[in-house]
Amino acid sequence: MQMNCPCGELITGAGEDELVDAARAHLTAAHPGRAYTRDQILFFADE
Ligand SMILES: [Zn+2]
């Protein structure tokens, strides 16, 4: 699965759990102060 962060970063994961973890790691590193729920991350994701 993959998702495009609004900043242009492509985030990938082998499954929902990995994608959510990768997205949270990216948000923490690149967008401190922003937090998305699992549902919000998956809403932006493509299989
Ligand atoms: Zn980003």
mmCIF file of the protein (N, C-alpha, C, O) and its ligand, coordinates in Angstrom:
data_MODEL
# 
_entry.id   MODEL 
# 
loop_
_entity.id 
_entity.type 
_entity.pdbx_number_of_molecules 
1 polymer     1 
2 non-polymer 1 
# 
_entity_poly.entity_id                      1 
_entity_poly.type                           'polypeptide(L)' 
_entity_poly.nstd_linkage                   no 
_entity_poly.nstd_monomer                   no 
_entity_poly.pdbx_seq_one_letter_code       MQMNCPCGELITGAGEDELVDAARAHLTAAHPGRAYTRDQILFFADE 
_entity_poly.pdbx_seq_one_letter_code_can   MQMNCPCGELITGAGEDELVDAARAHLTAAHPGRAYTRDQILFFADE 
_entity_poly.pdbx_strand_id                 A 
# 
loop_
_entity_poly_seq.entity_id 
_entity_poly_seq.num 
_entity_poly_seq.mon_id 
_entity_poly_seq.hetero 
1 1  MET n 
1 2  GLN n 
1 3  MET n 
1 4  ASN n 
1 5  CYS n 
1 6  PRO n 
1 7  CYS n 
1 8  GLY n 
1 9  GLU n 
1 10 LEU n 
1 11 ILE n 
1 12 THR n 
1 13 GLY n 
1 14 ALA n 
1 15 GLY n 
1 16 GLU n 
1 17 ASP n 
1 18 GLU n 
1 19 LEU n 
1 20 VAL n 
1 21 ASP n 
1 22 ALA n 
1 23 ALA n 
1 24 ARG n 
1 25 ALA n 
1 26 HIS n 
1 27 LEU n 
1 28 THR n 
1 29 ALA n 
1 30 ALA n 
1 31 HIS n 
1 32 PRO n 
1 33 GLY n 
1 34 ARG n 
1 35 ALA n 
1 36 TYR n 
1 37 THR n 
1 38 ARG n 
1 39 ASP n 
1 40 GLN n 
1 41 ILE n 
1 42 LEU n 
1 43 PHE n 
1 44 PHE n 
1 45 ALA n 
1 46 ASP n 
1 47 GLU n 
# 
loop_
_struct_asym.id 
_struct_asym.entity_id 
A 1 
B 2 
# 
loop_
_chem_comp.id 
_chem_comp.type 
_chem_comp.mon_nstd_flag 
ALA 'L-peptide linking' y 
ARG 'L-peptide linking' y 
ASN 'L-peptide linking' y 
ASP 'L-peptide linking' y 
CYS 'L-peptide linking' y 
GLN 'L-peptide linking' y 
GLU 'L-peptide linking' y 
GLY 'peptide linking'   y 
HIS 'L-peptide linking' y 
ILE 'L-peptide linking' y 
LEU 'L-peptide linking' y 
MET 'L-peptide linking' y 
PHE 'L-peptide linking' y 
PRO 'L-peptide linking' y 
THR 'L-peptide linking' y 
TYR 'L-peptide linking' y 
VAL 'L-peptide linking' y 
ZN  non-polymer         . 
# 
_pdbx_entity_nonpoly.entity_id   2 
_pdbx_entity_nonpoly.name        ? 
_pdbx_entity_nonpoly.comp_id     ZN 
# 
_pdbx_nonpoly_scheme.asym_id         B 
_pdbx_nonpoly_scheme.entity_id       2 
_pdbx_nonpoly_scheme.mon_id          ZN 
_pdbx_nonpoly_scheme.ndb_seq_num     1 
_pdbx_nonpoly_scheme.pdb_seq_num     101 
_pdbx_nonpoly_scheme.auth_seq_num    101 
_pdbx_nonpoly_scheme.pdb_mon_id      ZN 
_pdbx_nonpoly_scheme.auth_mon_id     ZN 
_pdbx_nonpoly_scheme.pdb_strand_id   A 
_pdbx_nonpoly_scheme.pdb_ins_code    . 
# 
loop_
_atom_site.group_PDB 
_atom_site.id 
_atom_site.type_symbol 
_atom_site.label_atom_id 
_atom_site.label_alt_id 
_atom_site.label_comp_id 
_atom_site.label_asym_id 
_atom_site.label_entity_id 
_atom_site.label_seq_id 
_atom_site.pdbx_PDB_ins_code 
_atom_site.Cartn_x 
_atom_site.Cartn_y 
_atom_site.Cartn_z 
_atom_site.occupancy 
_atom_site.B_iso_or_equiv 
_atom_site.pdbx_formal_charge 
_atom_site.auth_seq_id 
_atom_site.auth_comp_id 
_atom_site.auth_asym_id 
_atom_site.auth_atom_id 
_atom_site.pdbx_PDB_model_num 
ATOM   1   N  N  . MET A 1 1  ? 0.846  -1.189 0.000  1.00 0.00 ? 1   MET A N  1 
ATOM   2   C  CA . MET A 1 1  ? 0.000  0.000  0.000  1.00 0.00 ? 1   MET A CA 1 
ATOM   3   C  C  . MET A 1 1  ? 0.884  1.243  0.000  1.00 0.00 ? 1   MET A C  1 
ATOM   4   O  O  . MET A 1 1  ? 2.043  1.194  0.413  1.00 0.00 ? 1   MET A O  1 
ATOM   5   N  N  . GLN A 1 2  ? 0.334  2.340  -0.460 1.00 0.00 ? 2   GLN A N  1 
ATOM   6   C  CA . GLN A 1 2  ? 1.114  3.572  -0.449 1.00 0.00 ? 2   GLN A CA 1 
ATOM   7   C  C  . GLN A 1 2  ? 0.191  4.769  -0.288 1.00 0.00 ? 2   GLN A C  1 
ATOM   8   O  O  . GLN A 1 2  ? -1.007 4.700  -0.562 1.00 0.00 ? 2   GLN A O  1 
ATOM   9   N  N  . MET A 1 3  ? 0.777  5.856  0.158  1.00 0.00 ? 3   MET A N  1 
ATOM   10  C  CA . MET A 1 3  ? 0.028  7.102  0.214  1.00 0.00 ? 3   MET A CA 1 
ATOM   11  C  C  . MET A 1 3  ? 0.976  8.256  -0.073 1.00 0.00 ? 3   MET A C  1 
ATOM   12  O  O  . MET A 1 3  ? 2.166  8.207  0.242  1.00 0.00 ? 3   MET A O  1 
ATOM   13  N  N  . ASN A 1 4  ? 0.417  9.291  -0.676 1.00 0.00 ? 4   ASN A N  1 
ATOM   14  C  CA . ASN A 1 4  ? 1.186  10.497 -0.918 1.00 0.00 ? 4   ASN A CA 1 
ATOM   15  C  C  . ASN A 1 4  ? 0.861  11.495 0.178  1.00 0.00 ? 4   ASN A C  1 
ATOM   16  O  O  . ASN A 1 4  ? -0.276 11.943 0.327  1.00 0.00 ? 4   ASN A O  1 
ATOM   17  N  N  . CYS A 1 5  ? 1.886  11.826 0.937  1.00 0.00 ? 5   CYS A N  1 
ATOM   18  C  CA . CYS A 1 5  ? 1.700  12.891 1.918  1.00 0.00 ? 5   CYS A CA 1 
ATOM   19  C  C  . CYS A 1 5  ? 1.463  14.204 1.159  1.00 0.00 ? 5   CYS A C  1 
ATOM   20  O  O  . CYS A 1 5  ? 2.003  14.385 0.068  1.00 0.00 ? 5   CYS A O  1 
ATOM   21  N  N  . PRO A 1 6  ? 0.665  15.119 1.719  1.00 0.00 ? 6   PRO A N  1 
ATOM   22  C  CA . PRO A 1 6  ? 0.467  16.414 1.057  1.00 0.00 ? 6   PRO A CA 1 
ATOM   23  C  C  . PRO A 1 6  ? 1.772  17.158 0.769  1.00 0.00 ? 6   PRO A C  1 
ATOM   24  O  O  . PRO A 1 6  ? 1.788  18.035 -0.095 1.00 0.00 ? 6   PRO A O  1 
ATOM   25  N  N  . CYS A 1 7  ? 2.863  16.837 1.461  1.00 0.00 ? 7   CYS A N  1 
ATOM   26  C  CA . CYS A 1 7  ? 4.145  17.492 1.206  1.00 0.00 ? 7   CYS A CA 1 
ATOM   27  C  C  . CYS A 1 7  ? 4.854  16.896 0.002  1.00 0.00 ? 7   CYS A C  1 
ATOM   28  O  O  . CYS A 1 7  ? 5.869  17.435 -0.439 1.00 0.00 ? 7   CYS A O  1 
ATOM   29  N  N  . GLY A 1 8  ? 4.335  15.774 -0.552 1.00 0.00 ? 8   GLY A N  1 
ATOM   30  C  CA . GLY A 1 8  ? 4.944  15.171 -1.727 1.00 0.00 ? 8   GLY A CA 1 
ATOM   31  C  C  . GLY A 1 8  ? 5.692  13.896 -1.428 1.00 0.00 ? 8   GLY A C  1 
ATOM   32  O  O  . GLY A 1 8  ? 6.104  13.188 -2.347 1.00 0.00 ? 8   GLY A O  1 
ATOM   33  N  N  . GLU A 1 9  ? 5.873  13.592 -0.161 1.00 0.00 ? 9   GLU A N  1 
ATOM   34  C  CA . GLU A 1 9  ? 6.578  12.368 0.217  1.00 0.00 ? 9   GLU A CA 1 
ATOM   35  C  C  . GLU A 1 9  ? 5.706  11.155 -0.079 1.00 0.00 ? 9   GLU A C  1 
ATOM   36  O  O  . GLU A 1 9  ? 4.519  11.134 0.244  1.00 0.00 ? 9   GLU A O  1 
ATOM   37  N  N  . LEU A 1 10 ? 6.316  10.138 -0.704 1.00 0.00 ? 10  LEU A N  1 
ATOM   38  C  CA . LEU A 1 10 ? 5.602  8.891  -0.940 1.00 0.00 ? 10  LEU A CA 1 
ATOM   39  C  C  . LEU A 1 10 ? 5.907  7.931  0.194  1.00 0.00 ? 10  LEU A C  1 
ATOM   40  O  O  . LEU A 1 10 ? 7.065  7.616  0.465  1.00 0.00 ? 10  LEU A O  1 
ATOM   41  N  N  . ILE A 1 11 ? 4.869  7.477  0.841  1.00 0.00 ? 11  ILE A N  1 
ATOM   42  C  CA . ILE A 1 11 ? 5.014  6.588  1.991  1.00 0.00 ? 11  ILE A CA 1 
ATOM   43  C  C  . ILE A 1 11 ? 4.459  5.228  1.594  1.00 0.00 ? 11  ILE A C  1 
ATOM   44  O  O  . ILE A 1 11 ? 3.356  5.125  1.057  1.00 0.00 ? 11  ILE A O  1 
ATOM   45  N  N  . THR A 1 12 ? 5.234  4.193  1.865  1.00 0.00 ? 12  THR A N  1 
ATOM   46  C  CA . THR A 1 12 ? 4.800  2.853  1.464  1.00 0.00 ? 12  THR A CA 1 
ATOM   47  C  C  . THR A 1 12 ? 4.834  1.902  2.654  1.00 0.00 ? 12  THR A C  1 
ATOM   48  O  O  . THR A 1 12 ? 5.576  2.106  3.614  1.00 0.00 ? 12  THR A O  1 
ATOM   49  N  N  . GLY A 1 13 ? 4.020  0.868  2.567  1.00 0.00 ? 13  GLY A N  1 
ATOM   50  C  CA . GLY A 1 13 ? 4.003  -0.168 3.584  1.00 0.00 ? 13  GLY A CA 1 
ATOM   51  C  C  . GLY A 1 13 ? 3.437  -1.440 2.990  1.00 0.00 ? 13  GLY A C  1 
ATOM   52  O  O  . GLY A 1 13 ? 2.651  -1.395 2.043  1.00 0.00 ? 13  GLY A O  1 
ATOM   53  N  N  . ALA A 1 14 ? 3.832  -2.570 3.541  1.00 0.00 ? 14  ALA A N  1 
ATOM   54  C  CA . ALA A 1 14 ? 3.393  -3.854 2.994  1.00 0.00 ? 14  ALA A CA 1 
ATOM   55  C  C  . ALA A 1 14 ? 1.928  -4.136 3.317  1.00 0.00 ? 14  ALA A C  1 
ATOM   56  O  O  . ALA A 1 14 ? 1.295  -4.973 2.675  1.00 0.00 ? 14  ALA A O  1 
ATOM   57  N  N  . GLY A 1 15 ? 1.405  -3.450 4.292  1.00 0.00 ? 15  GLY A N  1 
ATOM   58  C  CA . GLY A 1 15 ? 0.013  -3.656 4.679  1.00 0.00 ? 15  GLY A CA 1 
ATOM   59  C  C  . GLY A 1 15 ? -0.459 -2.449 5.460  1.00 0.00 ? 15  GLY A C  1 
ATOM   60  O  O  . GLY A 1 15 ? 0.279  -1.479 5.630  1.00 0.00 ? 15  GLY A O  1 
ATOM   61  N  N  . GLU A 1 16 ? -1.689 -2.512 5.933  1.00 0.00 ? 16  GLU A N  1 
ATOM   62  C  CA . GLU A 1 16 ? -2.244 -1.360 6.649  1.00 0.00 ? 16  GLU A CA 1 
ATOM   63  C  C  . GLU A 1 16 ? -1.402 -0.983 7.862  1.00 0.00 ? 16  GLU A C  1 
ATOM   64  O  O  . GLU A 1 16 ? -1.112 0.192  8.085  1.00 0.00 ? 16  GLU A O  1 
ATOM   65  N  N  . ASP A 1 17 ? -1.012 -1.985 8.641  1.00 0.00 ? 17  ASP A N  1 
ATOM   66  C  CA . ASP A 1 17 ? -0.258 -1.682 9.858  1.00 0.00 ? 17  ASP A CA 1 
ATOM   67  C  C  . ASP A 1 17 ? 1.074  -1.023 9.537  1.00 0.00 ? 17  ASP A C  1 
ATOM   68  O  O  . ASP A 1 17 ? 1.475  -0.062 10.193 1.00 0.00 ? 17  ASP A O  1 
ATOM   69  N  N  . GLU A 1 18 ? 1.768  -1.553 8.510  1.00 0.00 ? 18  GLU A N  1 
ATOM   70  C  CA . GLU A 1 18 ? 3.065  -0.976 8.148  1.00 0.00 ? 18  GLU A CA 1 
ATOM   71  C  C  . GLU A 1 18 ? 2.899  0.425  7.583  1.00 0.00 ? 18  GLU A C  1 
ATOM   72  O  O  . GLU A 1 18 ? 3.707  1.312  7.858  1.00 0.00 ? 18  GLU A O  1 
ATOM   73  N  N  . LEU A 1 19 ? 1.862  0.621  6.800  1.00 0.00 ? 19  LEU A N  1 
ATOM   74  C  CA . LEU A 1 19 ? 1.633  1.947  6.229  1.00 0.00 ? 19  LEU A CA 1 
ATOM   75  C  C  . LEU A 1 19 ? 1.336  2.964  7.332  1.00 0.00 ? 19  LEU A C  1 
ATOM   76  O  O  . LEU A 1 19 ? 1.851  4.082  7.311  1.00 0.00 ? 19  LEU A O  1 
ATOM   77  N  N  . VAL A 1 20 ? 0.518  2.573  8.273  1.00 0.00 ? 20  VAL A N  1 
ATOM   78  C  CA . VAL A 1 20 ? 0.184  3.477  9.376  1.00 0.00 ? 20  VAL A CA 1 
ATOM   79  C  C  . VAL A 1 20 ? 1.434  3.811  10.188 1.00 0.00 ? 20  VAL A C  1 
ATOM   80  O  O  . VAL A 1 20 ? 1.649  4.964  10.562 1.00 0.00 ? 20  VAL A O  1 
ATOM   81  N  N  . ASP A 1 21 ? 2.258  2.790  10.460 1.00 0.00 ? 21  ASP A N  1 
ATOM   82  C  CA . ASP A 1 21 ? 3.501  3.037  11.192 1.00 0.00 ? 21  ASP A CA 1 
ATOM   83  C  C  . ASP A 1 21 ? 4.425  3.972  10.416 1.00 0.00 ? 21  ASP A C  1 
ATOM   84  O  O  . ASP A 1 21 ? 5.008  4.896  10.983 1.00 0.00 ? 21  ASP A O  1 
ATOM   85  N  N  . ALA A 1 22 ? 4.556  3.718  9.088  1.00 0.00 ? 22  ALA A N  1 
ATOM   86  C  CA . ALA A 1 22 ? 5.445  4.539  8.269  1.00 0.00 ? 22  ALA A CA 1 
ATOM   87  C  C  . ALA A 1 22 ? 4.925  5.965  8.190  1.00 0.00 ? 22  ALA A C  1 
ATOM   88  O  O  . ALA A 1 22 ? 5.704  6.917  8.248  1.00 0.00 ? 22  ALA A O  1 
ATOM   89  N  N  . ALA A 1 23 ? 3.618  6.115  8.057  1.00 0.00 ? 23  ALA A N  1 
ATOM   90  C  CA . ALA A 1 23 ? 3.035  7.452  7.976  1.00 0.00 ? 23  ALA A CA 1 
ATOM   91  C  C  . ALA A 1 23 ? 3.235  8.205  9.284  1.00 0.00 ? 23  ALA A C  1 
ATOM   92  O  O  . ALA A 1 23 ? 3.547  9.396  9.273  1.00 0.00 ? 23  ALA A O  1 
ATOM   93  N  N  . ARG A 1 24 ? 3.061  7.528  10.395 1.00 0.00 ? 24  ARG A N  1 
ATOM   94  C  CA . ARG A 1 24 ? 3.250  8.188  11.696 1.00 0.00 ? 24  ARG A CA 1 
ATOM   95  C  C  . ARG A 1 24 ? 4.705  8.585  11.893 1.00 0.00 ? 24  ARG A C  1 
ATOM   96  O  O  . ARG A 1 24 ? 4.993  9.649  12.441 1.00 0.00 ? 24  ARG A O  1 
ATOM   97  N  N  . ALA A 1 25 ? 5.633  7.724  11.442 1.00 0.00 ? 25  ALA A N  1 
ATOM   98  C  CA . ALA A 1 25 ? 7.057  8.045  11.555 1.00 0.00 ? 25  ALA A CA 1 
ATOM   99  C  C  . ALA A 1 25 ? 7.382  9.271  10.701 1.00 0.00 ? 25  ALA A C  1 
ATOM   100 O  O  . ALA A 1 25 ? 8.128  10.150 11.131 1.00 0.00 ? 25  ALA A O  1 
ATOM   101 N  N  . HIS A 1 26 ? 6.826  9.327  9.500  1.00 0.00 ? 26  HIS A N  1 
ATOM   102 C  CA . HIS A 1 26 ? 7.057  10.483 8.624  1.00 0.00 ? 26  HIS A CA 1 
ATOM   103 C  C  . HIS A 1 26 ? 6.466  11.746 9.239  1.00 0.00 ? 26  HIS A C  1 
ATOM   104 O  O  . HIS A 1 26 ? 7.106  12.798 9.235  1.00 0.00 ? 26  HIS A O  1 
ATOM   105 N  N  . LEU A 1 27 ? 5.264  11.649 9.761  1.00 0.00 ? 27  LEU A N  1 
ATOM   106 C  CA . LEU A 1 27 ? 4.630  12.829 10.366 1.00 0.00 ? 27  LEU A CA 1 
ATOM   107 C  C  . LEU A 1 27 ? 5.448  13.344 11.537 1.00 0.00 ? 27  LEU A C  1 
ATOM   108 O  O  . LEU A 1 27 ? 5.633  14.551 11.699 1.00 0.00 ? 27  LEU A O  1 
ATOM   109 N  N  . THR A 1 28 ? 5.937  12.414 12.354 1.00 0.00 ? 28  THR A N  1 
ATOM   110 C  CA . THR A 1 28 ? 6.735  12.818 13.510 1.00 0.00 ? 28  THR A CA 1 
ATOM   111 C  C  . THR A 1 28 ? 8.019  13.518 13.063 1.00 0.00 ? 28  THR A C  1 
ATOM   112 O  O  . THR A 1 28 ? 8.430  14.512 13.661 1.00 0.00 ? 28  THR A O  1 
ATOM   113 N  N  . ALA A 1 29 ? 8.658  12.988 11.997 1.00 0.00 ? 29  ALA A N  1 
ATOM   114 C  CA . ALA A 1 29 ? 9.935  13.521 11.537 1.00 0.00 ? 29  ALA A CA 1 
ATOM   115 C  C  . ALA A 1 29 ? 9.770  14.809 10.742 1.00 0.00 ? 29  ALA A C  1 
ATOM   116 O  O  . ALA A 1 29 ? 10.552 15.746 10.903 1.00 0.00 ? 29  ALA A O  1 
ATOM   117 N  N  . ALA A 1 30 ? 8.747  14.858 9.881  1.00 0.00 ? 30  ALA A N  1 
ATOM   118 C  CA . ALA A 1 30 ? 8.630  15.955 8.921  1.00 0.00 ? 30  ALA A CA 1 
ATOM   119 C  C  . ALA A 1 30 ? 7.560  16.968 9.290  1.00 0.00 ? 30  ALA A C  1 
ATOM   120 O  O  . ALA A 1 30 ? 7.625  18.121 8.864  1.00 0.00 ? 30  ALA A O  1 
ATOM   121 N  N  . HIS A 1 31 ? 6.600  16.562 10.060 1.00 0.00 ? 31  HIS A N  1 
ATOM   122 C  CA . HIS A 1 31 ? 5.477  17.458 10.385 1.00 0.00 ? 31  HIS A CA 1 
ATOM   123 C  C  . HIS A 1 31 ? 5.158  17.394 11.870 1.00 0.00 ? 31  HIS A C  1 
ATOM   124 O  O  . HIS A 1 31 ? 4.050  17.020 12.254 1.00 0.00 ? 31  HIS A O  1 
ATOM   125 N  N  . PRO A 1 32 ? 6.117  17.753 12.698 1.00 0.00 ? 32  PRO A N  1 
ATOM   126 C  CA . PRO A 1 32 ? 5.859  17.670 14.136 1.00 0.00 ? 32  PRO A CA 1 
ATOM   127 C  C  . PRO A 1 32 ? 4.649  18.515 14.511 1.00 0.00 ? 32  PRO A C  1 
ATOM   128 O  O  . PRO A 1 32 ? 4.462  19.624 14.010 1.00 0.00 ? 32  PRO A O  1 
ATOM   129 N  N  . GLY A 1 33 ? 3.854  17.978 15.379 1.00 0.00 ? 33  GLY A N  1 
ATOM   130 C  CA . GLY A 1 33 ? 2.653  18.682 15.809 1.00 0.00 ? 33  GLY A CA 1 
ATOM   131 C  C  . GLY A 1 33 ? 1.411  18.219 15.077 1.00 0.00 ? 33  GLY A C  1 
ATOM   132 O  O  . GLY A 1 33 ? 0.286  18.464 15.513 1.00 0.00 ? 33  GLY A O  1 
ATOM   133 N  N  . ARG A 1 34 ? 1.634  17.534 13.936 1.00 0.00 ? 34  ARG A N  1 
ATOM   134 C  CA . ARG A 1 34 ? 0.480  16.994 13.225 1.00 0.00 ? 34  ARG A CA 1 
ATOM   135 C  C  . ARG A 1 34 ? 0.284  15.546 13.628 1.00 0.00 ? 34  ARG A C  1 
ATOM   136 O  O  . ARG A 1 34 ? 1.254  14.806 13.793 1.00 0.00 ? 34  ARG A O  1 
ATOM   137 N  N  . ALA A 1 35 ? -0.924 15.152 13.782 1.00 0.00 ? 35  ALA A N  1 
ATOM   138 C  CA . ALA A 1 35 ? -1.212 13.760 14.091 1.00 0.00 ? 35  ALA A CA 1 
ATOM   139 C  C  . ALA A 1 35 ? -2.470 13.342 13.350 1.00 0.00 ? 35  ALA A C  1 
ATOM   140 O  O  . ALA A 1 35 ? -3.472 14.057 13.334 1.00 0.00 ? 35  ALA A O  1 
ATOM   141 N  N  . TYR A 1 36 ? -2.396 12.184 12.745 1.00 0.00 ? 36  TYR A N  1 
ATOM   142 C  CA . TYR A 1 36 ? -3.557 11.646 12.058 1.00 0.00 ? 36  TYR A CA 1 
ATOM   143 C  C  . TYR A 1 36 ? -3.947 10.329 12.707 1.00 0.00 ? 36  TYR A C  1 
ATOM   144 O  O  . TYR A 1 36 ? -3.101 9.574  13.187 1.00 0.00 ? 36  TYR A O  1 
ATOM   145 N  N  . THR A 1 37 ? -5.226 10.078 12.711 1.00 0.00 ? 37  THR A N  1 
ATOM   146 C  CA . THR A 1 37 ? -5.687 8.787  13.200 1.00 0.00 ? 37  THR A CA 1 
ATOM   147 C  C  . THR A 1 37 ? -5.450 7.732  12.131 1.00 0.00 ? 37  THR A C  1 
ATOM   148 O  O  . THR A 1 37 ? -5.195 8.048  10.969 1.00 0.00 ? 37  THR A O  1 
ATOM   149 N  N  . ARG A 1 38 ? -5.535 6.490  12.541 1.00 0.00 ? 38  ARG A N  1 
ATOM   150 C  CA . ARG A 1 38 ? -5.396 5.380  11.592 1.00 0.00 ? 38  ARG A CA 1 
ATOM   151 C  C  . ARG A 1 38 ? -6.401 5.534  10.450 1.00 0.00 ? 38  ARG A C  1 
ATOM   152 O  O  . ARG A 1 38 ? -6.039 5.346  9.289  1.00 0.00 ? 38  ARG A O  1 
ATOM   153 N  N  . ASP A 1 39 ? -7.639 5.868  10.754 1.00 0.00 ? 39  ASP A N  1 
ATOM   154 C  CA . ASP A 1 39 ? -8.658 6.015  9.711  1.00 0.00 ? 39  ASP A CA 1 
ATOM   155 C  C  . ASP A 1 39 ? -8.295 7.128  8.745  1.00 0.00 ? 39  ASP A C  1 
ATOM   156 O  O  . ASP A 1 39 ? -8.512 6.994  7.540  1.00 0.00 ? 39  ASP A O  1 
ATOM   157 N  N  . GLN A 1 40 ? -7.751 8.215  9.247  1.00 0.00 ? 40  GLN A N  1 
ATOM   158 C  CA . GLN A 1 40 ? -7.374 9.329  8.369  1.00 0.00 ? 40  GLN A CA 1 
ATOM   159 C  C  . GLN A 1 40 ? -6.226 8.928  7.454  1.00 0.00 ? 40  GLN A C  1 
ATOM   160 O  O  . GLN A 1 40 ? -6.225 9.274  6.272  1.00 0.00 ? 40  GLN A O  1 
ATOM   161 N  N  . ILE A 1 41 ? -5.249 8.201  7.990  1.00 0.00 ? 41  ILE A N  1 
ATOM   162 C  CA . ILE A 1 41 ? -4.130 7.758  7.164  1.00 0.00 ? 41  ILE A CA 1 
ATOM   163 C  C  . ILE A 1 41 ? -4.641 6.804  6.071  1.00 0.00 ? 41  ILE A C  1 
ATOM   164 O  O  . ILE A 1 41 ? -4.257 6.931  4.908  1.00 0.00 ? 41  ILE A O  1 
ATOM   165 N  N  . LEU A 1 42 ? -5.487 5.871  6.439  1.00 0.00 ? 42  LEU A N  1 
ATOM   166 C  CA . LEU A 1 42 ? -5.982 4.904  5.462  1.00 0.00 ? 42  LEU A CA 1 
ATOM   167 C  C  . LEU A 1 42 ? -6.898 5.551  4.446  1.00 0.00 ? 42  LEU A C  1 
ATOM   168 O  O  . LEU A 1 42 ? -7.023 5.067  3.321  1.00 0.00 ? 42  LEU A O  1 
ATOM   169 N  N  . PHE A 1 43 ? -7.537 6.637  4.830  1.00 0.00 ? 43  PHE A N  1 
ATOM   170 C  CA . PHE A 1 43 ? -8.392 7.367  3.885  1.00 0.00 ? 43  PHE A CA 1 
ATOM   171 C  C  . PHE A 1 43 ? -7.557 7.910  2.720  1.00 0.00 ? 43  PHE A C  1 
ATOM   172 O  O  . PHE A 1 43 ? -8.034 7.974  1.587  1.00 0.00 ? 43  PHE A O  1 
ATOM   173 N  N  . PHE A 1 44 ? -6.317 8.299  3.003  1.00 0.00 ? 44  PHE A N  1 
ATOM   174 C  CA . PHE A 1 44 ? -5.442 8.859  1.984  1.00 0.00 ? 44  PHE A CA 1 
ATOM   175 C  C  . PHE A 1 44 ? -4.667 7.782  1.239  1.00 0.00 ? 44  PHE A C  1 
ATOM   176 O  O  . PHE A 1 44 ? -3.981 8.083  0.262  1.00 0.00 ? 44  PHE A O  1 
ATOM   177 N  N  . ALA A 1 45 ? -4.762 6.545  1.678  1.00 0.00 ? 45  ALA A N  1 
ATOM   178 C  CA . ALA A 1 45 ? -3.925 5.486  1.124  1.00 0.00 ? 45  ALA A CA 1 
ATOM   179 C  C  . ALA A 1 45 ? -4.546 4.868  -0.121 1.00 0.00 ? 45  ALA A C  1 
ATOM   180 O  O  . ALA A 1 45 ? -5.766 4.839  -0.283 1.00 0.00 ? 45  ALA A O  1 
ATOM   181 N  N  . ASP A 1 46 ? -3.676 4.375  -0.994 1.00 0.00 ? 46  ASP A N  1 
ATOM   182 C  CA . ASP A 1 46 ? -4.089 3.586  -2.143 1.00 0.00 ? 46  ASP A CA 1 
ATOM   183 C  C  . ASP A 1 46 ? -3.496 2.189  -1.996 1.00 0.00 ? 46  ASP A C  1 
ATOM   184 O  O  . ASP A 1 46 ? -2.382 2.019  -1.500 1.00 0.00 ? 46  ASP A O  1 
ATOM   185 N  N  . GLU A 1 47 ? -4.251 1.207  -2.431 1.00 0.00 ? 47  GLU A N  1 
ATOM   186 C  CA . GLU A 1 47 ? -3.705 -0.145 -2.383 1.00 0.00 ? 47  GLU A CA 1 
ATOM   187 C  C  . GLU A 1 47 ? -2.770 -0.376 -3.542 1.00 0.00 ? 47  GLU A C  1 
ATOM   188 O  O  . GLU A 1 47 ? -2.208 -1.463 -3.675 1.00 0.00 ? 47  GLU A O  1 
HETATM 189 ZN ZN . ZN  B 2 .  ? 4.821  14.861 4.605  1.00 0.00 2 101 ZN  A ZN 1 
# 
